[in-house]
Amino acid sequence: MNCNSACSPELTIDELLADPIVRTLMLADAVDEAELLDLLDRVGRHLHEPEPENPDRVT
């Protein structure tokens, strides 16, 4: 488990995916681990992209 600045335990994605209950739910829902990891990677990259400038935006 990781410990953030407030020392609250947070599981990593790998730790979550290793959990037997999570594995059972993924199997029941037909979630492919590789596809899930790819999706999480793409979302993470998207969240770190700078926002495009919008000339119509009022600040």
N, C-alpha and C positions, 0 to 999 in steps of 0.2 A: 504494500500500500504506500502511496505517496502521502506526504504531509505538507500542506500549503502553509502560508505565513501564519494562519491562525491555528495551525496544527490540527485541522480537521482531516480525518482520513478520507482519501478519495481513491477509488479504484482506477487503474489504468484500463484502457480498452482491452488490452491483452488479458488482464485479470478478469474483466467482465466476461470476455469470450471463453475463458477457461472454466467458468462457473457451470456446474452440471444443470442447474435450473435454466440458465440462459441458453445453454446448448439444446435442451429439450424444447424450449419455446421456439427457438430458431428452426429446429427441425419440424415442429408442428406447423409453423407459419411459412415453411419453405424459404427461409432466408439463407442465402448463400454467403458464407463468411467472406470470401474474396470480393464479392460484389458490395457487401456492406463496408468493408475496409476501403474499397475504391471510392464509394460514395462519401465516406467520412473524410477521406483525403481531399476530394474535390471541394467539399463544403469548407474545409479548413483553409484551403488555398484561396477560395472566393472571399472568405471573411477577412483575409489579410490583404486583399487588393485595395488600393486607394479608390475612394469614390470618385467617379467622373465629375468634372465640373459641370454645373447646371446653371446657365446664365439666367434662367427664369426663377431661380430659388431666391427667396427673400430671407435675408439674415438679420 
